[in-house]
Amino acid sequence: MYFDPMYFVFSMPAFLFAMYAQWKVSSTFGKYQNVNSSGGFTGEQIARRLLDAEGLFGVTIEATPGELTDHYDPRTKVVRLSESTMYRTSVAAVGVVAHEVGHAIQDATGYAPMRLRTSLVPVAGLGSSLGYILFFAGMFLNFFNLSLIGLLLFSAAAVFAAVTLPVEFNASNRAMRLLVDNGLVTSYDADLARKVLDAAALTYVAGLAQALSQVLYYAMILSGMRRRDD
């Protein structure tokens, strides 16, 4: 089996960055999971108070298995909180929970980048599977246009990752503002919660870096294919 050294040239920096980002979020969350917020509210209480303060009485809160599996489901209008945040009173839990409420508010207010990201989900899903098949089929058949279509399809994953960044950053900014404005945390607690969210943000930047590295690598291959055809 042939391994192209250039693949590692393109992918290794992004891979190492992703490993660092994962370590950073795990270590930061673990550190501040042991620091209780001064308000003493659980993650579930924080979520409910913030949602009610924004008039989102119809958004429900549910528990979900795992650690750091917290997410907002725009289809069912449910904030799902992991056991590591729902019942804890730590500043880490407070920050993560408020972040997910930020997504609920984005959904309720029609935040454009979030709506765009949601619309890209099926395209990105299709592109990540069918795109690679078409790309390598085009390479095998020496059919440049087929490979180009494949490249464009799996490039949707990079577009999705790029659109994700403003959505996540905005949710974190909303979270910090909401916590302080509603008097649920002190400024000191907010600073610690912000560190957790900043660490989590690295994972989204790393996701974009990995997606772009893949696109650039296969674009290089396609460029070589075109030069051979000329």
Steps between C-alpha positions, in 0.01 A plus 500: 500500500633842404509784749543850368739694727329822395185383676681526832645838405147633455321311777749469785498865621120503512494159669743610770301820553183292538670280761613808691150652483344181633751486785445868576123475528515182709761634740337842533154352558642255752678778686200731530254218557645495850435870561147574621327815383415751769128490413474128570262438209507168319535491125132416465399797715727732303350382171142543616560846645673622185238356268218652702679836514503500119135396478583153367253318723432239232862382485538194721803354679594133491785289630723321249758228571875560491735782585509824301221370277298816565317639198194689385263326259326762284258244357342410834590823687681306772817589690665167582745505787750232593520364851829686543318833470131453575534424868829674576553849642850553362604801293583255219144366500357852516700609194413197288130517587477872427672437165227253399233746607677747273426265210134486600487880491671504160231264373218708647634825354576353156874557526610482134825300536318235703227472238766469231682229696178305545430517127850369427465188715356273226742635239801447726379152590457401136826660397704322765389161367419537131771758433789266570343225292465727199848643547676163498271365229608793284864429578459132412316579176727795422189718483603842630151653520370212712784547747433874501136440591616271780738766630227763499266267686732417786609863516154555649641363825752785508227755429292349780796523739561863401135596559511321835761740639286816520208292631706360788679825582173691503337241729788533747482880497127486558555252783741722689283806457186317612663357811621838617190696399275259690718507809562125495878525537759742628749657260763261639281197426435636151873531432553135596203384293636697205825302520302178457315638198819639345657155527193343341520752215842360407337173397291680239804683365682166485207347314523771237877454472458126443228549240708757311811280508303218337360729231841648422663158478245364254503825305875450458437149366235631262736770379758235418237302313411805291867564412539141383196538276626823340 
